[in-house]
């Protein structure tokens, strides 16, 4: 079985400082259209030394020594590569040491992205597409794949790639570290270089991914904004999005477990709390499995109200060491599956970006053609943050269409994916073509777009590979543009040039003191009402009051203040002491008021109704959510953010974690006409909850009290919390020794009589 993962290279290999020796023949070169002259320090030092020697009697052309007996010929340096033996001849690296013409490689920090628009609605039908698939013996080379690029470009790329056959990994890393103009950017403060790739792509597309909350089609969405990250462990793409947007965005991930798994917990700049990893029905995270795709699709759609994510990113790849020229052929299964997942889970007007390698074969080009017919515009980009000598590039799709043609293409892709899955162990048959060549060529716009892209990117790759070879041959070469390019690129990508420093964990006391000047208010207990007289004295104007149904009883209080200090460490203020709680995951910096509730859930599993329990934290109010301070906001504003926050941090598919949901809050005056409390056959009170569970039929919890909150426009969190009132309700199970004498009916009756 083919395994895959995104690039995990953190830039540590080959990062040794290059020697500061430059060629006499260096010329002026360009960085973003600005000319920067190259100073030859070696020439300056040579002239100074020569003047000193002349003063001591040296004559040019003669040897050194008392009788000018020294040698006069230049002593050449050794160009032995690594630990290879003397006299070894390499077919691609046996040329003498050479200089490199740096004017061949023009570097633009700000890439000029070329878009291909699809202005017409597609008329592709499923029945017609079914006859398009062509199978045959697997191909073992792409030397003859010249339909979508110039033959000379293709052959130059393939020949230049042969350098990988001649060098070991250390030699390549050393040459790459010195030759790549963008190499010193590394990963900055992110986990790995993948974060910088999506940051680069995001900036080049005018931040169409991270700023999708400002998109005209999505800006009215209440949040959180959803994204998916597929075949992208350890999670560099998601790390970038979560660093930039915090808990206002929520991610869903599908990737292989174990070595290729998500490791967002290792990030020092982004919280993993709003990211939910899934592994499909098979539990292995293999995107090529149709069962895993279905499971991932269904769960993602369930958690996004059946609307799907706002954008999807995918970065699938695997080691092709020794088969670099077959990377495209070996990747076709991952290509197709990632594209199918995107069509299944991206909502209308959403975006998609996925990694590709070479796109010379009819299969790859046909797949891009089908996606082109599904989106309003597409682009193919080789970001600067992707090493120039490799074949990596990214296919960017903007604004998914919503029509019958998209459904037909999706249905057709399902056939392809299932066929490839059935052939995974068959070495005799492969899917070679999914769109006939004549149809691809008939679409002049698309066909020319692919050819132009392949020729342009291929020519750049050849230069990069030849440069890499030159740096291997001549270890004295150095790319002096690296520091300048690093500064310009980070500024363009809007990434601060901060070091990777692990910040110390928040101290709970220091955190509380930084959030509020009055931490003692958290010890304030609610006022209790046990009779109608007290009710009338306390509730003078019901319009100022809201209420929520509480699981807490007079004997057991389940409502507390919760605080999160990071690294999945959450605390609860319990009997005036802070206690560490497990399986409650909140964003670092959160301080909220909530109730721990045991919910009764009925779920449909394989046609059978199954009853179970889920523990849940019902968030009533909040002073701080992550880095967002709510202290001075009105309750309506706080409630809006609480709803977004709970949806972002709740991980419904992880049944071992505590649910996080907003507590339903109601106007007190509406209790007379819309009472959410029900009674079962035994007179026990309960209240229904909005369904969160996958395939859930009902979710309820027992109601034992009412919490009244004063919530007019002037009430801050502090005043609302201090003025809260609790009514413990009597029901069929109320103990005679308890002080509860009020029922829900009593409260309703009193409000009706007083006409609040």
VOGU-3710 file (C-alpha; in Angstrom, 3 decimals, decimal comma):
1> xxxxxxxxxx> 0,000/0,000/0,000  1,250/3,484/-0,814  1,785/5,704/2,219  1,833/9,439/2,125  2,564/12,450/4,253  3,304/16,108/3,849  6,840/17,458/3,986  8,165/17,336/7,528  11,609/18,786/6,826  12,078/21,509/9,417
11> xxxxxxxxxx> 15,084/22,872/7,556  17,669/21,395/9,945  19,492/19,321/7,335  22,026/21,228/5,298  21,826/24,411/7,360  25,567/24,784/7,944  26,848/28,289/7,311  28,298/28,566/3,773  31,857/29,740/3,248  32,092/33,446/2,414
21> xxxxxxxxxx> 33,881/33,090/-0,922  32,392/34,481/-4,107  33,200/34,238/-7,782  35,042/37,088/-9,520  32,549/36,775/-12,322  29,413/37,471/-10,285  27,192/39,975/-11,980  24,303/42,209/-11,069  21,099/40,277/-10,328  17,456/41,056/-9,559
31> xxxxxxxxxx> 15,346/40,755/-6,448  11,801/41,927/-7,075  12,943/44,286/-9,854  15,557/46,051/-7,708  19,201/45,768/-8,766  21,672/44,973/-5,994  25,421/45,033/-6,877  27,581/42,160/-5,648  30,816/43,207/-3,912  33,790/40,873/-4,373
41> xxxxxxxxxx> 35,526/40,892/-0,998  38,056/38,373/-2,197  39,208/40,766/-4,948  39,678/43,566/-2,406  41,766/41,342/-0,156  43,807/40,155/-3,138  44,758/43,745/-4,101  45,737/44,622/-0,533  47,972/41,563/-0,208  49,593/42,227/-3,574
51> xxxxxxxxxx> 50,545/45,787/-2,556  52,209/44,494/0,607  54,168/41,875/-1,360  55,410/44,490/-3,903  56,774/46,590/-1,052  58,747/43,522/0,062  60,325/43,057/-3,393  57,866/40,750/-5,143  57,688/40,992/-8,956  54,547/39,881/-10,756
61> xxxxxxxxxx> 55,015/36,658/-12,744  57,847/35,329/-10,601  57,715/32,797/-7,815  58,046/33,460/-4,134  61,244/32,796/-2,189  64,756/34,314/-2,002  65,616/33,149/-5,501  62,046/33,338/-6,925  62,019/29,571/-6,958  58,323/29,187/-5,934
71> xxxxxxxxxx> 55,698/27,812/-8,275  53,848/30,299/-10,471  50,839/28,193/-11,521  47,538/28,423/-9,662  46,979/25,601/-7,181  43,541/24,190/-7,864  41,338/23,117/-4,968  39,909/19,605/-4,493  36,364/19,124/-5,692  35,811/15,720/-4,126
81> xxxxxxxxxx> 32,127/15,246/-3,297  31,454/14,161/0,254  33,089/10,834/1,145  33,254/9,537/-2,407  36,614/8,062/-3,373  39,209/9,939/-5,443  38,885/9,395/-9,152  35,128/8,617/-9,083  33,439/9,913/-12,227  29,750/10,835/-12,065
91> xxxxxxxxxx> 27,905/11,137/-15,334  26,066/14,303/-14,259  28,707/15,842/-12,004  32,020/15,125/-13,677  32,473/18,610/-15,131  35,251/20,763/-13,655  34,383/23,263/-10,926  32,405/26,078/-12,436  30,931/29,450/-11,724  27,193/30,036/-11,856
101> xxxxxxxxxx> 25,562/32,826/-13,840  23,166/34,235/-11,264  21,401/36,371/-13,871  19,734/33,195/-15,190  17,503/33,049/-12,119  15,310/36,110/-11,650  13,565/36,005/-8,281  10,234/37,781/-7,748  9,250/37,856/-4,098  5,703/38,752/-5,113
111> xxxxxxxxxx> 4,552/36,051/-7,531  2,414/36,948/-10,522  -0,450/34,464/-10,210  -2,081/33,486/-13,510  -5,787/32,579/-13,217  -7,901/30,688/-15,730  -11,550/31,693/-15,448  -14,420/29,376/-16,273  -17,279/31,687/-17,121  -19,640/29,095/-18,573
121> xxxxxxxxxx> -21,718/26,529/-16,722  -20,512/23,029/-17,555  -22,782/20,699/-19,519  -20,875/17,540/-18,596  -23,193/14,617/-17,862  -22,440/11,487/-15,881  -23,616/9,090/-18,601  -21,261/10,603/-21,169  -18,298/10,637/-18,795  -18,639/6,954/-17,948
131> xxxxxxxxxx> -17,202/6,053/-21,359  -14,144/8,293/-20,906  -12,053/6,024/-18,688  -9,182/4,182/-20,375  -7,200/1,430/-18,665  -4,057/-0,429/-19,608  -0,682/-1,666/-18,383  0,941/0,728/-15,877  3,418/3,198/-17,358  6,970/3,147/-16,061
141> xxxxxxxxxx> 8,247/6,365/-17,607  6,914/9,701/-18,845  9,589/10,406/-21,459  6,976/10,395/-24,237  4,339/12,514/-22,423  4,643/15,584/-24,652  0,988/16,434/-25,261  0,945/19,058/-22,520  4,413/20,608/-22,755  7,264/21,150/-25,165
151> xxxxxxxxxx> 9,306/18,005/-25,705  12,570/19,852/-25,056  11,330/21,132/-21,678  10,162/17,697/-20,582  13,421/15,999/-21,531  15,506/18,699/-19,858  13,527/18,309/-16,640  13,931/14,524/-16,662  17,657/14,667/-17,444  18,277/17,344/-14,827
161> xxxxxxxxxx> 16,520/15,226/-12,195  19,188/12,558/-12,679  21,326/14,495/-10,214  19,293/12,831/-7,475  20,727/9,474/-8,569  24,316/10,633/-8,089  24,352/12,320/-4,667  23,598/11,204/-1,165  21,144/13,142/1,007  23,845/15,079/2,886
171> xxxxxxxxxx> 25,458/16,369/-0,296  22,090/17,437/-1,682  21,153/19,195/1,537  24,429/21,091/1,671  24,128/22,274/-1,927  20,446/23,096/-1,505  21,072/25,121/1,646  23,487/27,354/-0,245  21,805/27,526/-3,658  18,115/28,129/-2,821
181> xxxxxxxxxx> 17,483/31,906/-2,486  14,625/31,238/-0,025  16,337/28,560/2,065  17,155/30,669/5,145  13,475/31,417/5,759  13,161/27,861/7,050  10,032/27,549/9,250  10,411/30,741/11,359  8,332/30,016/14,502  6,107/27,331/12,936
191> xxxxxxxxxx> 6,494/23,557/13,300  7,788/23,050/9,771  8,107/24,625/6,341  4,590/23,591/5,269  3,171/26,516/7,280  5,224/28,926/5,186  4,005/27,320/1,963  0,352/27,990/2,748  1,264/31,454/4,079  2,962/32,126/0,722
201> xxxxxxxxxx> -0,034/30,804/-1,242  -2,440/32,758/0,949  -0,577/36,021/0,347  -0,273/35,386/-3,398  -4,064/34,874/-3,624  -4,752/38,090/-1,679  -5,415/36,029/1,486  -8,477/34,392/-0,020  -8,187/31,490/2,442  -7,516/33,129/5,808
211> xxxxxxxxxx> -9,760/36,096/4,990  -12,686/34,064/3,725  -14,689/35,582/6,588  -14,572/38,810/4,543  -15,668/37,117/1,314  -18,932/38,530/-0,059  -20,465/35,048/-0,166  -19,538/34,113/3,413  -19,210/37,315/5,458  -22,719/36,931/6,908
221> xxxxxxxxxx> -21,868/33,525/8,338  -22,024/33,714/12,148  -18,984/31,517/12,670  -16,908/29,664/13,273  -15,509/29,430/9,773  -14,647/25,868/8,842  -11,719/24,387/6,958  -10,404/20,893/6,235  -6,791/19,715/6,134  -6,309/16,406/4,319
231> xxxxxxxxxx> -3,118/14,317/4,010  -1,299/17,084/5,833  0,313/15,708/8,980  1,881/16,990/11,155  -0,420/19,930/10,440  1,616/22,873/9,167  -1,236/24,165/6,992  -3,684/24,108/9,910  -1,108/25,648/12,225  -0,854/28,688/9,948
241> xxxxxxxxxx> -4,637/29,154/9,713  -5,165/28,727/13,470  -2,261/31,075/14,238  -3,778/33,775/12,055  -7,477/33,311/12,953  -7,408/31,653/16,416  -10,680/30,018/17,569  -12,784/31,905/15,036  -11,824/29,123/12,594  -12,285/25,388/13,156
251> xxxxxxxxxx> -10,469/22,647/11,272  -11,167/19,000/10,450  -8,260/16,764/9,524  -7,807/13,415/7,794  -4,318/11,942/7,599  -2,433/8,733/8,261  -1,847/7,785/11,869  1,476/7,120/13,598  4,500/8,753/11,945  2,377/10,912/9,619
261> xxxxxxxxxx> -0,217/11,972/12,183  -1,183/15,495/13,157  1,023/16,941/15,899  -0,525/20,356/16,462  0,083/19,915/20,172  3,760/20,600/19,383  2,985/24,072/18,007  4,191/27,061/20,007  2,010/29,576/18,162  -1,388/27,919/17,534
271> xxxxxxxxxx> -3,868/26,137/19,766  -4,915/22,620/18,698  -8,195/22,974/20,628  -10,196/24,040/17,574  -8,796/21,296/15,346  -10,451/17,893/15,146  -8,522/14,968/13,669  -10,525/12,110/12,163  -9,332/8,799/10,750  -12,288/7,376/8,854
281> xxxxxxxxxx> -14,212/4,160/9,268  -11,045/2,063/8,913  -9,389/4,099/11,663  -6,106/4,486/9,746  -6,656/7,877/8,098  -5,967/6,580/4,579  -7,660/9,025/2,187  -7,548/6,449/-0,629  -10,097/4,247/1,151  -13,652/4,947/-0,101
291> xxxxxxxxxx> -15,044/3,987/3,335  -12,810/6,574/5,005  -13,896/9,263/2,543  -17,582/8,578/3,250  -17,070/8,598/7,013  -15,071/11,834/6,894  -17,615/13,496/4,596  -20,605/12,542/6,741  -19,037/13,726/9,992  -17,766/16,987/8,550
301> xxxxxxxxxx> -21,153/17,775/7,015  -22,858/16,897/10,315  -20,693/19,348/12,254  -21,143/22,123/9,697  -24,959/21,961/9,562  -24,773/20,007/6,290  -23,211/23,028/4,544  -19,585/21,942/4,420  -16,292/23,710/5,029  -15,403/27,118/3,667
311> xxxxxxxxxx> -12,151/25,841/2,198  -10,056/22,702/2,038  -6,287/22,248/1,879  -4,434/19,044/1,011  -0,734/18,295/0,901  -0,462/14,589/0,190  2,809/13,094/-0,916  5,192/10,230/-0,194  8,800/9,295/-0,645  9,804/8,668/-4,285
321> xxxxxxxxxx> 13,510/8,231/-3,628  15,018/6,593/-6,669  11,816/7,159/-8,707  11,705/10,956/-8,935  10,655/10,831/-12,588  7,654/8,622/-11,749  6,324/10,834/-8,963  3,324/11,969/-10,994  2,287/8,433/-11,968  2,669/7,108/-8,445
331> xxxxxxxxxx> 0,632/9,998/-7,013  -2,507/9,671/-9,153  -4,525/7,852/-6,462  -3,867/10,564/-3,876  -4,581/13,271/-6,471  -7,997/11,825/-7,286  -9,037/11,105/-3,685  -8,116/14,552/-2,415  -10,077/16,195/-5,223  -13,103/13,985/-4,551
341> xxxxxxxxxx> -13,044/14,846/-0,841  -12,998/18,544/-1,751  -16,076/18,221/-3,965  -17,821/16,307/-1,165  -17,198/18,723/1,720  -16,523/22,231/0,349  -19,600/24,458/0,415  -20,707/26,538/-2,607  -18,327/29,468/-3,266  -15,697/27,745/-1,149
351> xxxxxxxxxx> -12,056/27,253/-2,124  -9,639/24,358/-2,543  -5,845/24,087/-2,753  -3,936/20,835/-3,239  -0,374/19,791/-3,888  0,618/18,353/-7,256  3,903/17,294/-8,770  4,495/17,047/-12,524  1,354/17,341/-14,636  2,431/15,765/-17,911
361> xxxxxxxxxx> 0,174/12,682/-18,085  -3,411/12,542/-19,448  -4,683/11,266/-16,079  -3,409/14,289/-14,124  -4,483/16,816/-16,731  -7,903/15,167/-17,023  -8,395/15,413/-13,270  -7,537/19,119/-13,330  -9,956/19,578/-16,208  -12,812/18,098/-14,180
371> xxxxxxxxxx> -12,010/20,399/-11,252  -11,747/23,344/-13,641  -15,339/22,632/-14,669  -16,441/22,725/-11,018  -14,907/26,068/-9,949  -15,160/29,601/-11,272  -11,392/29,958/-11,705  -8,205/27,953/-11,194  -4,478/28,583/-10,982  -1,311/26,501/-10,728
381> xxxxxxxxxx> 1,415/27,978/-8,577  4,953/27,050/-7,621  5,314/29,091/-4,405  8,697/30,566/-3,567  8,567/28,727/-0,260  8,644/25,424/-2,168  12,193/24,418/-3,018  12,793/25,345/-6,679  14,530/22,142/-7,750  11,622/19,814/-6,969
391> xxxxxxxxxx> 8,447/19,213/-9,005  6,075/20,396/-6,289  3,361/22,889/-7,248  -0,112/23,754/-5,982  -3,461/23,669/-7,761  -5,708/26,475/-6,493  -9,467/26,473/-7,096  -11,680/29,454/-6,272  -15,462/29,609/-5,812  -17,026/26,170/-6,109
401> xxxxxxxxxx> -20,080/26,111/-8,356  -23,369/24,618/-7,235  -25,108/22,831/-10,077  -25,931/19,512/-11,718  -22,601/19,365/-13,554  -20,675/19,410/-10,267  -22,805/16,535/-8,985  -22,174/14,578/-12,190  -18,412/15,126/-11,982  -18,444/14,111/-8,325
411> xxxxxxxxxx> -20,334/10,925/-9,192  -17,844/10,173/-11,976  -14,866/10,741/-9,662  -16,384/8,254/-7,246  -16,166/5,625/-10,003  -12,499/6,491/-10,570  -11,602/6,397/-6,871  -13,348/3,063/-6,312  -11,661/1,585/-9,389  -8,220/2,742/-8,263
421> xxxxxxxxxx> -8,883/1,287/-4,809  -9,811/-2,071/-6,338  -6,583/-2,029/-8,397  -4,305/-1,107/-5,478  -2,709/-4,589/-5,389  -2,855/-5,179/-9,147  0,442/-4,526/-10,905  -0,895/-5,386/-14,358  -3,697/-2,826/-14,846  -3,935/0,886/-14,177
431> xxxxxxxxxx> -6,300/3,766/-14,983  -4,442/5,769/-17,628  -6,967/8,335/-18,767  -10,174/9,795/-17,310  -10,819/12,512/-19,925  -10,098/11,772/-23,614  -7,188/13,706/-25,098  -9,357/15,129/-27,889  -11,727/16,693/-25,346  -8,826/18,268/-23,451
441> xxxxxxxxxx> -7,378/19,701/-26,651  -10,785/20,920/-27,821  -10,935/23,321/-24,853  -8,385/25,805/-26,223  -8,286/27,983/-23,084  -7,642/25,122/-20,711  -5,234/23,289/-23,002  -3,042/26,338/-23,588  -3,151/27,166/-19,882  -1,742/23,731/-19,012
451> xxxxxxxxxx> 0,944/23,857/-21,706  2,052/27,363/-20,795  2,163/26,476/-17,086  4,166/23,293/-17,685  6,644/25,062/-19,973  7,103/28,020/-17,636  7,482/25,975/-14,447  9,558/23,347/-16,246  12,030/25,956/-17,506  12,393/27,366/-13,992
461> xxxxxxxxxx> 12,913/23,896/-12,555  15,645/23,108/-15,084  17,505/26,260/-14,067  17,115/25,376/-10,395  18,377/21,825/-10,971  21,357/23,026/-13,007  22,130/25,555/-10,289  21,959/22,820/-7,671  24,397/20,746/-9,755  26,753/23,728/-10,079
471> xxxxxxxxxx> 26,744/24,245/-6,327  27,534/20,559/-5,892  30,492/20,816/-8,282  31,802/24,044/-6,791  31,501/24,233/-2,995  32,818/27,828/-3,015  29,637/29,189/-4,604  27,249/31,073/-2,349  23,818/32,679/-2,819  24,180/36,123/-1,217
481> xxxxxxxxxx> 20,550/37,118/-1,860  19,209/34,848/0,881  19,001/37,358/3,730  17,481/40,094/1,579  14,931/37,675/0,128  14,053/36,346/3,573  13,200/39,823/4,864  11,172/40,775/1,807  9,268/37,487/1,713  8,211/37,503/5,363
491> xxxxxxxxxx> 7,020/41,075/5,003  4,991/40,180/1,902  3,501/37,103/3,575  2,764/39,184/6,697  4,717/36,816/8,927  6,693/38,386/11,815  10,344/37,383/11,915  10,130/35,915/15,403  12,375/33,129/16,709  11,028/29,723/17,655
501> xxxxxxxxxx> 10,942/30,189/21,431  8,847/27,968/23,644  6,770/30,229/25,873  6,370/29,193/29,514  3,012/27,884/30,624  0,586/30,334/32,193  0,562/30,423/35,973  -3,057/30,236/37,101  -2,799/32,996/39,731  -0,941/35,315/37,380
511> xxxxxxxxxx> -3,501/34,627/34,675  -6,466/35,441/36,938  -4,825/38,661/38,136  -4,157/39,718/34,548  -7,780/39,164/33,533  -9,569/40,869/36,427  -8,705/43,170/39,296  -11,373/41,475/41,398  -10,735/37,706/41,289  -12,567/37,394/44,624
521> xxxxxxxxxx> -15,905/37,883/42,870  -15,601/34,350/41,517  -16,290/33,099/45,044  -19,633/34,916/45,093  -22,583/32,512/45,565  -25,984/33,073/43,890  -28,879/34,445/45,867  -31,408/31,686/46,564  -35,180/32,173/46,252  -37,328/29,609/48,017
531> xxxxxxxxxx> -40,770/31,273/48,079  -43,007/33,649/46,125  -42,428/36,571/48,498  -38,689/36,503/47,878  -39,317/36,095/44,179  -41,441/39,257/44,021  -38,943/41,236/46,100  -36,023/40,208/43,893  -37,569/40,217/40,424  -39,043/43,682/40,164
541> xxxxxxxxxx> -38,991/43,791/36,365  -38,959/40,478/34,502  -37,917/42,262/31,292  -34,437/42,676/32,795  -34,083/38,990/33,521  -33,239/35,857/31,587  -33,112/32,294/32,835  -31,603/28,909/32,049  -32,480/25,400/33,161  -29,933/23,930/35,545
551> xxxxxxxxxx> -28,793/20,393/36,277  -27,553/21,555/39,702  -29,625/20,602/42,723  -29,733/22,008/46,221  -27,490/19,166/47,377  -25,016/19,230/44,462  -23,795/22,383/42,736  -22,414/21,748/39,256  -21,942/25,342/38,104  -18,429/26,748/38,410
561> xxxxxxxxxx> -15,835/29,097/36,980  -13,467/27,395/34,496  -10,011/28,601/33,460  -7,559/27,326/30,825  -3,821/27,973/30,962  -2,766/26,078/27,835  -1,367/22,643/26,949  -4,848/21,172/27,535  -4,743/22,254/31,175  -8,148/23,348/32,439
571> xxxxxxxxxx> -9,177/24,168/36,014  -12,469/24,476/37,879  -13,102/26,665/40,933  -14,634/24,172/43,340  -15,365/25,043/46,991  -13,004/28,017/46,764  -10,176/25,847/45,414  -8,934/25,487/41,870  -9,012/21,838/40,783  -7,487/20,386/37,589
581> xxxxxxxxxx> -10,144/18,779/35,370  -9,553/16,172/32,656  -11,027/15,842/29,187  -12,207/19,473/29,056  -10,266/21,222/26,319  -10,456/25,028/26,237  -8,302/27,597/24,459  -5,444/29,048/26,440  -6,578/32,233/28,210  -10,238/31,204/28,564
591> xxxxxxxxxx> -12,181/32,168/31,695  -15,867/31,254/31,714  -18,846/30,363/33,877  -20,504/27,044/33,090  -22,279/23,979/34,393  -21,082/20,374/34,186  -24,057/18,299/33,001  -24,791/14,621/32,413  -26,831/14,337/29,216  -28,987/11,408/28,138
601> xxxxxxxxxx> -28,541/10,665/24,451  -30,392/8,368/22,079  -28,471/7,457/18,930  -29,350/5,386/15,892  -26,610/2,826/15,234  -27,071/0,307/12,406  -30,830/0,748/12,539  -31,071/0,298/16,318  -31,809/2,993/18,905  -29,098/3,028/21,555
611> xxxxxxxxxx> -29,281/5,051/24,770  -26,161/6,422/26,415  -24,693/9,256/28,458  -22,424/12,156/27,474  -20,806/14,578/29,867  -21,063/18,169/28,782  -19,946/21,624/29,871  -22,790/24,094/29,330  -21,262/27,563/28,964  -23,508/30,194/30,589
621> xxxxxxxxxx> -21,311/33,301/30,416  -17,679/34,212/29,784  -15,211/36,875/30,807  -12,539/35,791/28,334  -12,462/33,369/25,396  -8,902/32,635/24,360  -7,295/35,984/23,601  -10,664/37,771/23,347  -11,711/39,798/26,395  -15,512/39,988/26,851
631> xxxxxxxxxx> -15,520/41,889/30,139  -17,003/45,133/28,816  -19,364/43,609/26,253  -23,107/43,340/26,685  -24,512/39,877/27,291  -25,962/39,717/23,759  -22,482/40,344/22,361  -20,962/37,848/24,763  -23,568/35,230/23,872  -22,800/35,534/20,143
641> xxxxxxxxxx> -19,120/34,872/20,766  -19,889/32,051/23,191  -21,930/30,310/20,478  -19,023/30,600/18,006  -16,457/29,518/20,588  -18,389/26,439/21,691  -18,907/25,298/18,114  -15,172/25,759/17,475  -13,790/23,907/20,509  -16,337/21,074/20,692
651> xxxxxxxxxx> -14,984/17,777/19,314  -18,077/15,697/18,725  -16,326/12,722/17,159  -14,030/12,329/20,168  -16,427/10,628/22,568  -13,858/10,499/25,363  -13,788/14,306/25,651  -16,372/16,458/27,422  -18,785/18,259/25,128  -18,683/22,048/25,089
661> xxxxxxxxxx> -21,986/23,699/24,239  -23,731/27,006/25,016  -26,393/26,786/27,686  -29,811/27,679/26,200  -30,808/31,087/27,649  -34,424/32,306/27,586  -36,285/35,542/28,339  -38,016/35,184/31,683  -41,205/36,789/30,370  -41,483/34,063/27,693
671> xxxxxxxxxx> -41,711/31,250/30,243  -45,486/31,702/30,350  -45,894/30,811/26,674  -42,786/28,820/25,782  -41,685/26,707/28,710  -38,717/24,447/27,767  -39,155/22,201/30,818  -40,989/18,901/30,398  -42,028/16,158/32,827  -41,755/12,430/32,257
681> xxxxxxxxxx> -44,276/9,798/33,390  -42,791/9,861/36,881  -43,016/13,626/37,211  -39,251/14,098/36,778  -38,353/17,316/34,950  -36,078/17,489/31,922  -35,278/19,771/28,992  -34,415/18,988/25,375  -31,146/20,156/23,860  -30,106/20,966/20,280
691> xxxxxxxxxx> -28,678/17,803/18,721  -24,874/17,667/18,594  -24,174/13,946/18,241  -23,564/12,200/14,951  -26,759/10,235/14,113  -28,278/11,422/17,401  -32,076/11,217/17,816  -32,521/13,041/21,129  -30,401/14,712/23,801  -31,910/15,765/27,145
701> xxxxxxxxxx> -30,816/16,578/30,686  -32,558/16,643/34,052  -33,717/20,036/35,324  -33,442/20,607/39,066  -33,235/24,399/39,323  -33,506/27,676/37,450  -30,707/30,236/37,241  -31,880/33,822/36,745  -29,499/36,326/35,165  -29,920/40,100/35,066
711> xxxxxxxxxx> -29,035/40,931/31,518  -30,014/44,461/30,546  -27,693/46,388/28,258  -25,609/47,818/31,132  -24,774/44,458/32,732  -21,155/43,417/32,342  -19,958/39,904/33,120  -19,029/40,890/36,687  -22,404/42,434/37,525  -24,365/39,605/35,878
721> xxxxxxxxxx> -22,363/37,007/37,766  -22,677/38,738/41,154  -26,441/39,370/40,784  -27,418/35,883/39,661  -30,346/34,207/41,400  -31,102/30,500/41,758  -34,449/28,790/42,339  -34,321/25,125/43,370  -37,425/23,473/42,050  -39,621/20,940/43,784
731> xxxxxxxxxx> -40,773/17,900/41,830  -41,981/14,360/42,479  -38,556/13,353/43,786  -37,876/16,377/46,026  -36,901/15,321/49,534  -39,146/16,639/52,321  -36,061/17,933/54,144  -35,071/20,203/51,268  -36,063/23,870/51,350  -37,362/23,900/47,762
741> xxxxxxxxxx> -40,994/24,989/47,842  -41,298/26,589/44,405  -42,263/24,795/41,231  -42,055/25,916/37,618  -45,841/26,329/37,697  -45,508/28,704/40,651  -43,076/30,895/38,757  -45,255/30,906/35,648  -48,364/31,725/37,645  -46,682/34,615/39,438
751> xxxxxx> -45,420/36,149/36,232  -48,901/35,896/34,700  -50,609/37,466/37,734  -48,170/40,356/37,948  -48,188/40,782/34,170  -44,457/41,452/34,045
//
